[in-house]
Amino acid sequence: MRHSTQDLLYVTAFTLILCIVLAAGCAVLGTSPEEQIKRGAETITSGANLTGTLLQRKKITVAQAKDYRAMMGTASAALDTSNATLVACRKTTTSTQKTIPDPCAQNISTDVNLALSILTQIESTLAAKAKE
Amino acid sequence: MSATAILTAITAVTDATAIIAALMPLIERQTSGGEEVTEEDVRQALAGKDAALKRLDELIAQQD
């Protein structure tokens, strides 16, 4: 059976689109909302501990510690809200982390991403202070 | 082997690699049943961060 060039182009285009959709879907599905929230909470824990250590060693001032505390507080509140939303969503939809597509992932991703971006900035700032 | 056949073969290999690479996170998530993060794990992590923030508040208050 012979295929025309146009057929091959259609097959190639379809396969590429499928790959893009799969990659985008897997990027979202790769880490569950529960895992993201847990990771964010653990980052705050280590960030708060490091801030305390740096304050005790006089590597940061009280004012700086308060600033970091305020930022971590914002991220903390976002994670708490996200988890409450997630728990409610899991009950409503009777979904789990293995449900595909995950109906709860989109609901919490904005808040969690905001929290994680704040934490990433704090983490890098604190790490730089620790090296000073 | 014609140019079209070579192109088709290259495309098939490239696409298969891309599909496998794209599927890996999903496969890992589906097969990592033992490492699933439970609601309790999340609750404990959230409680841990609250405790750490409270300790930091106390330390800041001491030094303020």
N, CA and C atoms of all chains as a GROMACS GRO file, in nm:
protein
  588
    1MET      N    1   0.085  -0.119   0.000
    1MET     CA    2   0.000   0.000   0.000
    1MET      C    3   0.090   0.125   0.000
    2ARG      N    4   0.059   0.216  -0.092
    2ARG     CA    5   0.142   0.337  -0.101
    2ARG      C    6   0.066   0.456  -0.042
    3HIS      N    7   0.141   0.540   0.028
    3HIS     CA    8   0.080   0.660   0.086
    3HIS      C    9   0.128   0.781   0.009
    4SER      N   10   0.040   0.876  -0.008
    4SER     CA   11   0.080   0.999  -0.074
    4SER      C   12   0.154   1.087   0.026
    5THR      N   13   0.227   1.184  -0.026
    5THR     CA   14   0.300   1.278   0.060
    5THR      C   15   0.204   1.352   0.151
    6GLN      N   16   0.085   1.382   0.095
    6GLN     CA   17  -0.014   1.454   0.176
    6GLN      C   18  -0.060   1.370   0.296
    7ASP      N   19  -0.078   1.238   0.272
    7ASP     CA   20  -0.117   1.149   0.382
    7ASP      C   21  -0.011   1.151   0.492
    8LEU      N   22   0.114   1.143   0.447
    8LEU     CA   23   0.225   1.143   0.545
    8LEU      C   24   0.228   1.272   0.625
    9LEU      N   25   0.201   1.383   0.555
    9LEU     CA   26   0.200   1.512   0.624
    9LEU      C   27   0.089   1.517   0.728
   10TYR      N   28  -0.029   1.463   0.692
   10TYR     CA   29  -0.141   1.461   0.786
   10TYR      C   30  -0.106   1.377   0.909
   11VAL      N   31  -0.046   1.260   0.884
   11VAL     CA   32  -0.011   1.170   0.995
   11VAL      C   33   0.091   1.237   1.086
   12THR      N   34   0.193   1.299   1.022
   12THR     CA   35   0.297   1.366   1.100
   12THR      C   36   0.238   1.479   1.183
   13ALA      N   37   0.154   1.561   1.118
   13ALA     CA   38   0.094   1.675   1.188
   13ALA      C   39   0.008   1.626   1.305
   14PHE      N   40  -0.070   1.520   1.281
   14PHE     CA   41  -0.157   1.467   1.386
   14PHE      C   42  -0.072   1.416   1.503
   15THR      N   43   0.036   1.344   1.469
   15THR     CA   44   0.121   1.288   1.574
   15THR      C   45   0.186   1.398   1.656
   16LEU      N   46   0.231   1.503   1.588
   16LEU     CA   47   0.294   1.615   1.660
   16LEU      C   48   0.195   1.684   1.753
   17ILE      N   49   0.073   1.704   1.703
   17ILE     CA   50  -0.029   1.768   1.787
   17ILE      C   51  -0.058   1.679   1.909
   18LEU      N   52  -0.065   1.549   1.885
   18LEU     CA   53  -0.089   1.455   1.994
   18LEU      C   54   0.021   1.465   2.099
   19CYS      N   55   0.146   1.475   2.050
   19CYS     CA   56   0.261   1.487   2.142
   19CYS      C   57   0.250   1.613   2.227
   20ILE      N   58   0.213   1.724   2.161
   20ILE     CA   59   0.203   1.852   2.233
   20ILE      C   60   0.095   1.843   2.341
   21VAL      N   61  -0.020   1.786   2.303
   21VAL     CA   62  -0.131   1.773   2.399
   21VAL      C   63  -0.089   1.682   2.516
   22LEU      N   64  -0.023   1.572   2.483
   22LEU     CA   65   0.021   1.480   2.588
   22LEU      C   66   0.123   1.546   2.680
   23ALA      N   67   0.216   1.619   2.621
   23ALA     CA   68   0.319   1.685   2.702
   23ALA      C   69   0.257   1.787   2.795
   24ALA      N   70   0.162   1.865   2.742
   24ALA     CA   71   0.095   1.966   2.825
   24ALA      C   72   0.014   1.899   2.936
   25GLY      N   73  -0.056   1.794   2.899
   25GLY     CA   74  -0.136   1.722   2.998
   25GLY      C   75  -0.051   1.661   3.105
   26CYS      N   76   0.060   1.601   3.067
   26CYS     CA   77   0.147   1.534   3.164
   26CYS      C   78   0.219   1.635   3.252
   27ALA      N   79   0.246   1.753   3.196
   27ALA     CA   80   0.312   1.856   3.277
   27ALA      C   81   0.223   1.894   3.395
   28VAL      N   82   0.090   1.896   3.368
   28VAL     CA   83  -0.005   1.929   3.474
   28VAL      C   84  -0.023   1.809   3.566
   29LEU      N   85  -0.030   1.690   3.504
   29LEU     CA   86  -0.060   1.570   3.582
   29LEU      C   87   0.061   1.514   3.656
   30GLY      N   88   0.180   1.553   3.615
   30GLY     CA   89   0.301   1.492   3.671
   30GLY      C   90   0.310   1.503   3.821
   31THR      N   91   0.274   1.617   3.876
   31THR     CA   92   0.278   1.635   4.020
   31THR      C   93   0.137   1.662   4.069
   32SER      N   94   0.094   1.585   4.165
   32SER     CA   95  -0.043   1.599   4.213
   32SER      C   96  -0.056   1.727   4.297
   33PRO      N   97  -0.178   1.781   4.308
   33PRO     CA   98  -0.198   1.900   4.391
   33PRO      C   99  -0.155   1.876   4.535
   34GLU      N  100  -0.181   1.755   4.586
   34GLU     CA  101  -0.142   1.721   4.724
   34GLU      C  102   0.009   1.734   4.740
   35GLU      N  103   0.081   1.682   4.640
   35GLU     CA  104   0.228   1.685   4.647
   35GLU      C  105   0.279   1.829   4.641
   36GLN      N  106   0.216   1.910   4.556
   36GLN     CA  107   0.258   2.050   4.544
   36GLN      C  108   0.237   2.126   4.676
   37ILE      N  109   0.122   2.103   4.738
   37ILE     CA  110   0.092   2.173   4.864
   37ILE      C  111   0.188   2.126   4.973
   38LYS      N  112   0.212   1.995   4.977
   38LYS     CA  113   0.303   1.941   5.079
   38LYS      C  114   0.444   1.999   5.059
   39ARG      N  115   0.487   2.003   4.934
   39ARG     CA  116   0.621   2.057   4.904
   39ARG      C  117   0.630   2.204   4.944
   40GLY      N  118   0.523   2.279   4.916
   40GLY     CA  119   0.520   2.421   4.954
   40GLY      C  120   0.528   2.439   5.105
   41ALA      N  121   0.452   2.355   5.178
   41ALA     CA  122   0.453   2.363   5.324
   41ALA      C  123   0.592   2.331   5.379
   42GLU      N  124   0.655   2.230   5.323
   42GLU     CA  125   0.789   2.191   5.369
   42GLU      C  126   0.891   2.302   5.339
   43THR      N  127   0.870   2.371   5.228
   43THR     CA  128   0.960   2.482   5.194
   43THR      C  129   0.946   2.596   5.294
   44ILE      N  130   0.822   2.622   5.335
   44ILE     CA  131   0.800   2.726   5.437
   44ILE      C  132   0.866   2.686   5.568
   45THR      N  133   0.851   2.559   5.605
   45THR     CA  134   0.912   2.510   5.730
   45THR      C  135   1.063   2.533   5.728
   46SER      N  136   1.127   2.492   5.620
   46SER     CA  137   1.273   2.510   5.614
   46SER      C  138   1.309   2.657   5.603
   47GLY      N  139   1.225   2.736   5.532
   47GLY     CA  140   1.250   2.880   5.520
   47GLY      C  141   1.239   2.951   5.653
   48ALA      N  142   1.138   2.913   5.732
   48ALA     CA  143   1.119   2.976   5.864
   48ALA      C  144   1.234   2.938   5.957
   49ASN      N  145   1.275   2.811   5.951
   49ASN     CA  146   1.387   2.766   6.035
   49ASN      C  147   1.516   2.840   5.998
   50LEU      N  148   1.539   2.853   5.868
   50LEU     CA  149   1.660   2.921   5.821
   50LEU      C  150   1.658   3.069   5.858
   51THR      N  151   1.540   3.131   5.846
   51THR     CA  152   1.528   3.272   5.885
   51THR      C  153   1.563   3.289   6.033
   52GLY      N  154   1.513   3.198   6.116
   52GLY     CA  155   1.543   3.202   6.259
   52GLY      C  156   1.692   3.187   6.286
   53THR      N  157   1.753   3.094   6.217
   53THR     CA  158   1.898   3.071   6.234
   53THR      C  159   1.977   3.194   6.193
   54LEU      N  160   1.941   3.254   6.080
   54LEU     CA  161   2.013   3.372   6.030
   54LEU      C  162   1.994   3.491   6.124
   55LEU      N  163   1.874   3.500   6.184
   55LEU     CA  164   1.847   3.609   6.279
   55LEU      C  165   1.933   3.590   6.405
   56GLN      N  166   1.940   3.468   6.452
   56GLN     CA  167   2.021   3.441   6.572
   56GLN      C  168   2.169   3.468   6.547
   57ARG      N  169   2.214   3.441   6.426
   57ARG     CA  170   2.355   3.464   6.392
   57ARG      C  171   2.381   3.607   6.347
   58LYS      N  172   2.280   3.691   6.355
   58LYS     CA  173   2.289   3.833   6.317
   58LYS      C  174   2.325   3.852   6.169
   59LYS      N  175   2.290   3.756   6.088
   59LYS     CA  176   2.316   3.772   5.944
   59LYS      C  177   2.203   3.848   5.876
   60ILE      N  178   2.090   3.855   5.944
   60ILE     CA  179   1.981   3.941   5.896
   60ILE      C  180   1.930   4.021   6.016
   61THR      N  181   1.867   4.134   5.985
   61THR     CA  182   1.812   4.218   6.092
   61THR      C  183   1.672   4.170   6.128
   62VAL      N  184   1.620   4.223   6.238
   62VAL     CA  185   1.483   4.190   6.280
   62VAL      C  186   1.384   4.236   6.172
   63ALA      N  187   1.411   4.355   6.117
   63ALA     CA  188   1.322   4.408   6.012
   63ALA      C  189   1.318   4.315   5.890
   64GLN      N  190   1.436   4.265   5.852
   64GLN     CA  191   1.441   4.171   5.738
   64GLN      C  192   1.366   4.041   5.772
   65ALA      N  193   1.389   3.994   5.894
   65ALA     CA  194   1.321   3.870   5.937
   65ALA      C  195   1.169   3.889   5.932
   66LYS      N  196   1.124   4.008   5.972
   66LYS     CA  197   0.980   4.036   5.969
   66LYS      C  198   0.927   4.036   5.825
   67ASP      N  199   1.008   4.092   5.735
   67ASP     CA  200   0.968   4.094   5.594
   67ASP      C  201   0.954   3.952   5.539
   68TYR      N  202   1.055   3.868   5.567
   68TYR     CA  203   1.049   3.729   5.519
   68TYR      C  204   0.930   3.656   5.583
   69ARG      N  205   0.909   3.684   5.711
   69ARG     CA  206   0.798   3.621   5.782
   69ARG      C  207   0.665   3.659   5.717
   70ALA      N  208   0.652   3.786   5.680
   70ALA     CA  209   0.528   3.833   5.617
   70ALA      C  210   0.506   3.764   5.482
   71MET      N  211   0.613   3.750   5.405
   71MET     CA  212   0.600   3.685   5.274
   71MET      C  213   0.565   3.537   5.290
   72MET      N  214   0.631   3.474   5.388
   72MET     CA  215   0.601   3.332   5.412
   72MET      C  216   0.459   3.316   5.465
   73GLY      N  217   0.412   3.417   5.539
   73GLY     CA  218   0.274   3.415   5.589
   73GLY      C  219   0.174   3.420   5.475
   74THR      N  220   0.205   3.502   5.374
   74THR     CA  221   0.117   3.511   5.256
   74THR      C  222   0.112   3.376   5.184
   75ALA      N  223   0.230   3.319   5.164
   75ALA     CA  224   0.237   3.188   5.096
   75ALA      C  225   0.167   3.082   5.179
   76SER      N  226   0.185   3.090   5.310
   76SER     CA  227   0.123   2.993   5.401
   76SER      C  228  -0.029   2.998   5.390
   77ALA      N  229  -0.083   3.120   5.389
   77ALA     CA  230  -0.228   3.136   5.379
   77ALA      C  231  -0.279   3.082   5.246
   78ALA      N  232  -0.202   3.105   5.139
   78ALA     CA  233  -0.241   3.056   5.007
   78ALA      C  234  -0.245   2.903   5.005
   79LEU      N  235  -0.148   2.842   5.072
   79LEU     CA  236  -0.145   2.695   5.076
   79LEU      C  237  -0.261   2.640   5.159
   80ASP      N  238  -0.290   2.706   5.271
   80ASP     CA  239  -0.403   2.663   5.355
   80ASP      C  240  -0.534   2.670   5.276
   81THR      N  241  -0.551   2.781   5.205
   81THR     CA  242  -0.673   2.798   5.125
   81THR      C  243  -0.680   2.692   5.016
   82SER      N  244  -0.566   2.669   4.951
   82SER     CA  245  -0.561   2.570   4.843
   82SER      C  246  -0.596   2.432   4.895
   83ASN      N  247  -0.544   2.400   5.013
   83ASN     CA  248  -0.571   2.266   5.068
   83ASN      C  249  -0.718   2.251   5.104
   84ALA      N  250  -0.776   2.356   5.161
   84ALA     CA  251  -0.918   2.350   5.195
   84ALA      C  252  -1.002   2.331   5.069
   85THR      N  253  -0.964   2.404   4.964
   85THR     CA  254  -1.035   2.392   4.836
   85THR      C  255  -1.018   2.251   4.779
   86LEU      N  256  -0.896   2.200   4.790
   86LEU     CA  257  -0.866   2.067   4.736
   86LEU      C  258  -0.944   1.958   4.809
   87VAL      N  259  -0.944   1.965   4.942
   87VAL     CA  260  -1.015   1.864   5.022
   87VAL      C  261  -1.164   1.866   4.986
   88ALA      N  262  -1.219   1.986   4.975
   88ALA     CA  263  -1.361   1.999   4.940
   88ALA      C  264  -1.388   1.944   4.801
   89CYS      N  265  -1.296   1.974   4.708
   89CYS     CA  266  -1.310   1.928   4.570
   89CYS      C  267  -1.304   1.775   4.562
   90ARG      N  268  -1.211   1.716   4.638
   90ARG     CA  269  -1.197   1.569   4.638
   90ARG      C  270  -1.326   1.504   4.684
   91LYS      N  271  -1.388   1.565   4.787
   91LYS     CA  272  -1.513   1.507   4.841
   91LYS      C  273  -1.627   1.524   4.740
   92THR      N  274  -1.634   1.643   4.681
   92THR     CA  275  -1.743   1.671   4.587
   92THR      C  276  -1.735   1.584   4.463
   93THR      N  277  -1.614   1.569   4.412
   93THR     CA  278  -1.597   1.498   4.284
   93THR      C  279  -1.565   1.350   4.304
   94THR      N  280  -1.543   1.310   4.428
   94THR     CA  281  -1.497   1.174   4.461
   94THR      C  282  -1.376   1.133   4.376
   95SER      N  283  -1.291   1.231   4.351
   95SER     CA  284  -1.170   1.203   4.273
   95SER      C  285  -1.053   1.176   4.367
   96THR      N  286  -0.946   1.118   4.310
   96THR     CA  287  -0.822   1.097   4.384
   96THR      C  288  -0.707   1.154   4.302
   97GLN      N  289  -0.585   1.141   4.356
   97GLN     CA  290  -0.468   1.190   4.282
   97GLN      C  291  -0.449   1.115   4.151
   98LYS      N  292  -0.508   0.996   4.142
   98LYS     CA  293  -0.487   0.914   4.022
   98LYS      C  294  -0.599   0.932   3.919
   99THR      N  295  -0.694   1.018   3.949
   99THR     CA  296  -0.801   1.043   3.854
   99THR      C  297  -0.748   1.125   3.737
  100ILE      N  298  -0.777   1.079   3.617
  100ILE     CA  299  -0.731   1.149   3.497
  100ILE      C  300  -0.849   1.178   3.406
  101PRO      N  301  -0.870   1.305   3.366
  101PRO     CA  302  -0.798   1.423   3.415
  101PRO      C  303  -0.841   1.455   3.559
  102ASP      N  304  -0.751   1.514   3.633
  102ASP     CA  305  -0.779   1.548   3.772
  102ASP      C  306  -0.867   1.673   3.777
  103PRO      N  307  -0.993   1.660   3.820
  103PRO     CA  308  -1.084   1.776   3.818
  103PRO      C  309  -1.046   1.885   3.919
  104CYS      N  310  -0.959   1.851   4.014
  104CYS     CA  311  -0.925   1.947   4.120
  104CYS      C  312  -0.793   2.020   4.094
  105ALA      N  313  -0.714   1.971   4.001
  105ALA     CA  314  -0.581   2.030   3.978
  105ALA      C  315  -0.590   2.176   3.937
  106GLN      N  316  -0.683   2.205   3.846
  106GLN     CA  317  -0.692   2.341   3.793
  106GLN      C  318  -0.739   2.440   3.899
  107ASN      N  319  -0.827   2.393   3.988
  107ASN     CA  320  -0.884   2.481   4.092
  107ASN      C  321  -0.778   2.542   4.181
  108ILE      N  322  -0.678   2.463   4.215
  108ILE     CA  323  -0.583   2.509   4.316
  108ILE      C  324  -0.451   2.558   4.255
  109SER      N  325  -0.431   2.534   4.127
  109SER     CA  326  -0.299   2.561   4.068
  109SER      C  327  -0.257   2.708   4.077
  110THR      N  328  -0.352   2.801   4.063
  110THR     CA  329  -0.317   2.943   4.066
  110THR      C  330  -0.261   2.983   4.202
  111ASP      N  331  -0.332   2.946   4.308
  111ASP     CA  332  -0.287   2.982   4.444
  111ASP      C  333  -0.155   2.914   4.479
  112VAL      N  334  -0.146   2.787   4.444
  112VAL     CA  335  -0.024   2.713   4.478
  112VAL      C  336   0.096   2.767   4.400
  113ASN      N  337   0.074   2.797   4.273
  113ASN     CA  338   0.183   2.853   4.193
  113ASN      C  339   0.230   2.987   4.247
  114LEU      N  340   0.135   3.068   4.294
  114LEU     CA  341   0.170   3.197   4.355
  114LEU      C  342   0.255   3.173   4.480
  115ALA      N  343   0.208   3.082   4.564
  115ALA     CA  344   0.283   3.052   4.687
  115ALA      C  345   0.422   3.000   4.655
  116LEU      N  346   0.431   2.909   4.559
  116LEU     CA  347   0.560   2.850   4.525
  116LEU      C  348   0.656   2.953   4.465
  117SER      N  349   0.602   3.049   4.388
  117SER     CA  350   0.690   3.151   4.330
  117SER      C  351   0.744   3.244   4.439
  118ILE      N  352   0.659   3.277   4.538
  118ILE     CA  353   0.705   3.359   4.651
  118ILE      C  354   0.813   3.284   4.728
  119LEU      N  355   0.788   3.157   4.752
  119LEU     CA  356   0.882   3.076   4.830
  119LEU      C  357   1.016   3.058   4.759
  120THR      N  358   1.010   3.045   4.628
  120THR     CA  359   1.134   3.031   4.551
  120THR      C  360   1.222   3.154   4.568
  121GLN      N  361   1.158   3.272   4.564
  121GLN     CA  362   1.233   3.398   4.582
  121GLN      C  363   1.293   3.406   4.722
  122ILE      N  364   1.212   3.373   4.822
  122ILE     CA  365   1.260   3.379   4.961
  122ILE      C  366   1.375   3.280   4.980
  123GLU      N  367   1.356   3.160   4.925
  123GLU     CA  368   1.456   3.054   4.940
  123GLU      C  369   1.592   3.098   4.884
  124SER      N  370   1.589   3.157   4.765
  124SER     CA  371   1.716   3.197   4.703
  124SER      C  372   1.779   3.314   4.780
  125THR      N  373   1.694   3.406   4.830
  125THR     CA  374   1.747   3.520   4.907
  125THR      C  375   1.811   3.472   5.037
  126LEU      N  376   1.741   3.381   5.107
  126LEU     CA  377   1.793   3.329   5.233
  126LEU      C  378   1.921   3.248   5.212
  127ALA      N  379   1.923   3.171   5.103
  127ALA     CA  380   2.042   3.089   5.074
  127ALA      C  381   2.163   3.180   5.051
  128ALA      N  382   2.138   3.293   4.981
  128ALA     CA  383   2.248   3.388   4.956
  128ALA      C  384   2.295   3.451   5.086
  129LYS      N  385   2.200   3.483   5.176
  129LYS     CA  386   2.234   3.541   5.307
  129LYS      C  387   2.315   3.442   5.390
  130ALA      N  388   2.277   3.316   5.381
  130ALA     CA  389   2.346   3.213   5.460
  130ALA      C  390   2.492   3.198   5.418
  131LYS      N  391   2.518   3.226   5.290
  131LYS     CA  392   2.655   3.211   5.238
  131LYS      C  393   2.744   3.329   5.274
  132GLU      N  394   2.682   3.442   5.310
  132GLU     CA  395   2.760   3.565   5.336
  132GLU      C  396   2.855   3.547   5.453
  133MET      N  397   1.635   0.299  -0.059
  133MET     CA  398   1.533   0.364   0.025
  133MET      C  399   1.512   0.507  -0.023
  134SER      N  400   1.386   0.544  -0.042
  134SER     CA  401   1.359   0.678  -0.094
  134SER      C  402   1.370   0.782   0.018
  135ALA      N  403   1.377   0.907  -0.028
  135ALA     CA  404   1.386   1.017   0.069
  135ALA      C  405   1.262   1.022   0.158
  136THR      N  406   1.146   0.992   0.098
  136THR     CA  407   1.021   0.994   0.175
  136THR      C  408   1.022   0.886   0.283
  137ALA      N  409   1.074   0.769   0.246
  137ALA     CA  410   1.078   0.658   0.343
  137ALA      C  411   1.172   0.691   0.458
  138ILE      N  412   1.285   0.754   0.425
  138ILE     CA  413   1.380   0.794   0.530
  138ILE      C  414   1.315   0.896   0.623
  139LEU      N  415   1.248   0.995   0.560
  139LEU     CA  416   1.181   1.099   0.638
  139LEU      C  417   1.074   1.039   0.730
  140THR      N  418   0.999   0.944   0.675
  140THR     CA  419   0.894   0.878   0.754
  140THR      C  420   0.954   0.803   0.872
  141ALA      N  421   1.064   0.734   0.846
  141ALA     CA  422   1.129   0.657   0.953
  141ALA      C  423   1.180   0.750   1.063
  142ILE      N  424   1.245   0.861   1.020
  142ILE     CA  425   1.297   0.957   1.119
  142ILE      C  426   1.182   1.016   1.201
  143THR      N  427   1.074   1.052   1.132
  143THR     CA  428   0.958   1.111   1.200
  143THR      C  429   0.899   1.012   1.300
  144ALA      N  430   0.890   0.886   1.260
  144ALA     CA  431   0.832   0.784   1.349
  144ALA      C  432   0.915   0.769   1.475
  145VAL      N  433   1.049   0.765   1.459
  145VAL     CA  434   1.137   0.749   1.576
  145VAL      C  435   1.128   0.872   1.666
  146THR      N  436   1.132   0.990   1.604
  146THR     CA  437   1.125   1.115   1.681
  146THR      C  438   0.994   1.124   1.757
  147ASP      N  439   0.884   1.092   1.689
  147ASP     CA  440   0.754   1.101   1.753
  147ASP      C  441   0.741   1.000   1.866
  148ALA      N  442   0.790   0.880   1.845
  148ALA     CA  443   0.781   0.777   1.948
  148ALA      C  444   0.859   0.820   2.073
  149THR      N  445   0.977   0.879   2.050
  149THR     CA  446   1.058   0.927   2.163
  149THR      C  447   0.984   1.037   2.238
  150ALA      N  448   0.926   1.130   2.161
  150ALA     CA  449   0.854   1.241   2.224
  150ALA      C  450   0.735   1.190   2.304
  151ILE      N  451   0.663   1.093   2.248
  151ILE     CA  452   0.545   1.040   2.317
  151ILE      C  453   0.586   0.972   2.447
  152ILE      N  454   0.693   0.892   2.440
  152ILE     CA  455   0.740   0.822   2.561
  152ILE      C  456   0.785   0.923   2.667
  153ALA      N  457   0.860   1.027   2.621
  153ALA     CA  458   0.908   1.130   2.715
  153ALA      C  459   0.790   1.202   2.778
  154ALA      N  460   0.688   1.230   2.698
  154ALA     CA  461   0.570   1.300   2.750
  154ALA      C  462   0.491   1.213   2.846
  155LEU      N  463   0.491   1.084   2.820
  155LEU     CA  464   0.411   0.993   2.903
  155LEU      C  465   0.479   0.957   3.035
  156MET      N  466   0.612   0.974   3.042
  156MET     CA  467   0.686   0.928   3.160
  156MET      C  468   0.632   0.984   3.294
  157PRO      N  469   0.608   1.118   3.303
  157PRO     CA  470   0.556   1.169   3.430
  157PRO      C  471   0.424   1.104   3.468
  158LEU      N  472   0.339   1.083   3.367
  158LEU     CA  473   0.209   1.021   3.392
  158LEU      C  474   0.227   0.877   3.437
  159ILE      N  475   0.318   0.806   3.370
  159ILE     CA  476   0.344   0.666   3.406
  159ILE      C  477   0.398   0.660   3.548
  160GLU      N  478   0.491   0.750   3.579
  160GLU     CA  479   0.550   0.750   3.713
  160GLU      C  480   0.443   0.776   3.818
  161ARG      N  481   0.353   0.872   3.786
  161ARG     CA  482   0.250   0.905   3.884
  161ARG      C  483   0.154   0.788   3.904
  162GLN      N  484   0.125   0.718   3.793
  162GLN     CA  485   0.032   0.607   3.802
  162GLN      C  486   0.092   0.485   3.871
  163THR      N  487   0.224   0.470   3.861
  163THR     CA  488   0.286   0.350   3.917
  163THR      C  489   0.347   0.373   4.054
  164SER      N  490   0.351   0.500   4.098
  164SER     CA  491   0.414   0.527   4.227
  164SER      C  492   0.309   0.525   4.338
  165GLY      N  493   0.232   0.417   4.344
  165GLY     CA  494   0.124   0.406   4.442
  165GLY      C  495   0.173   0.417   4.584
  166GLY      N  496   0.292   0.359   4.612
  166GLY     CA  497   0.344   0.360   4.747
  166GLY      C  498   0.386   0.499   4.793
  167GLU      N  499   0.409   0.589   4.700
  167GLU     CA  500   0.457   0.723   4.735
  167GLU      C  501   0.346   0.828   4.727
  168GLU      N  502   0.224   0.783   4.717
  168GLU     CA  503   0.115   0.878   4.706
  168GLU      C  504   0.106   0.963   4.833
  169VAL      N  505   0.088   1.093   4.811
  169VAL     CA  506   0.079   1.185   4.924
  169VAL      C  507  -0.065   1.180   4.976
  170THR      N  508  -0.081   1.142   5.100
  170THR     CA  509  -0.216   1.131   5.156
  170THR      C  510  -0.261   1.266   5.212
  171GLU      N  511  -0.391   1.273   5.240
  171GLU     CA  512  -0.446   1.394   5.300
  171GLU      C  513  -0.378   1.420   5.435
  172GLU      N  514  -0.347   1.312   5.506
  172GLU     CA  515  -0.281   1.323   5.637
  172GLU      C  516  -0.139   1.378   5.621
  173ASP      N  517  -0.068   1.332   5.516
  173ASP     CA  518   0.068   1.383   5.489
  173ASP      C  519   0.064   1.535   5.470
  174VAL      N  520  -0.034   1.579   5.391
  174VAL     CA  521  -0.047   1.722   5.364
  174VAL      C  522  -0.080   1.798   5.492
  175ARG      N  523  -0.172   1.739   5.571
  175ARG     CA  524  -0.213   1.805   5.696
  175ARG      C  525  -0.092   1.820   5.790
  176GLN      N  526  -0.011   1.715   5.797
  176GLN     CA  527   0.108   1.720   5.884
  176GLN      C  528   0.209   1.824   5.834
  177ALA      N  529   0.226   1.830   5.702
  177ALA     CA  530   0.321   1.928   5.646
  177ALA      C  531   0.273   2.070   5.674
  178LEU      N  532   0.141   2.092   5.661
  178LEU     CA  533   0.084   2.224   5.689
  178LEU      C  534   0.098   2.258   5.838
  179ALA      N  535   0.076   2.160   5.924
  179ALA     CA  536   0.091   2.183   6.068
  179ALA      C  537   0.237   2.213   6.101
  180GLY      N  538   0.328   2.144   6.032
  180GLY     CA  539   0.472   2.166   6.054
  180GLY      C  540   0.513   2.308   6.018
  181LYS      N  541   0.460   2.358   5.910
  181LYS     CA  542   0.496   2.496   5.870
  181LYS      C  543   0.435   2.598   5.965
  182ASP      N  544   0.316   2.569   6.016
  182ASP     CA  545   0.256   2.660   6.115
  182ASP      C  546   0.341   2.666   6.242
  183ALA      N  547   0.389   2.549   6.284
  183ALA     CA  548   0.474   2.543   6.404
  183ALA      C  549   0.606   2.618   6.380
  184ALA      N  550   0.664   2.601   6.262
  184ALA     CA  551   0.791   2.668   6.229
  184ALA      C  552   0.771   2.820   6.226
  185LEU      N  553   0.660   2.865   6.169
  185LEU     CA  554   0.632   3.009   6.164
  185LEU      C  555   0.608   3.064   6.305
  186LYS      N  556   0.546   2.983   6.391
  186LYS     CA  557   0.522   3.027   6.530
  186LYS      C  558   0.656   3.042   6.603
  187ARG      N  559   0.745   2.946   6.582
  187ARG     CA  560   0.878   2.955   6.647
  187ARG      C  561   0.951   3.080   6.600
  188LEU      N  562   0.938   3.108   6.470
  188LEU     CA  563   1.003   3.228   6.415
  188LEU      C  564   0.943   3.354   6.475
  189ASP      N  565   0.811   3.356   6.492
  189ASP     CA  566   0.744   3.472   6.554
  189ASP      C  567   0.799   3.495   6.695
  190GLU      N  568   0.817   3.386   6.768
  190GLU     CA  569   0.866   3.397   6.907
  190GLU      C  570   1.010   3.450   6.908
  191LEU      N  571   1.088   3.401   6.814
  191LEU     CA  572   1.228   3.445   6.806
  191LEU      C  573   1.237   3.593   6.768
  192ILE      N  574   1.153   3.634   6.673
  192ILE     CA  575   1.152   3.775   6.632
  192ILE      C  576   1.110   3.863   6.750
  193ALA      N  577   1.008   3.815   6.823
  193ALA     CA  578   0.959   3.892   6.940
  193ALA      C  579   1.069   3.906   7.045
  194GLN      N  580   1.147   3.801   7.063
  194GLN     CA  581   1.258   3.806   7.161
  194GLN      C  582   1.362   3.910   7.122
  195GLN      N  583   1.393   3.917   6.995
  195GLN     CA  584   1.503   4.001   6.948
  195GLN      C  585   1.458   4.144   6.915
  196ASP      N  586   1.328   4.164   6.911
  196ASP     CA  587   1.274   4.295   6.869
  196ASP      C  588   1.297   4.398   6.980
   0.00000   0.00000   0.00000
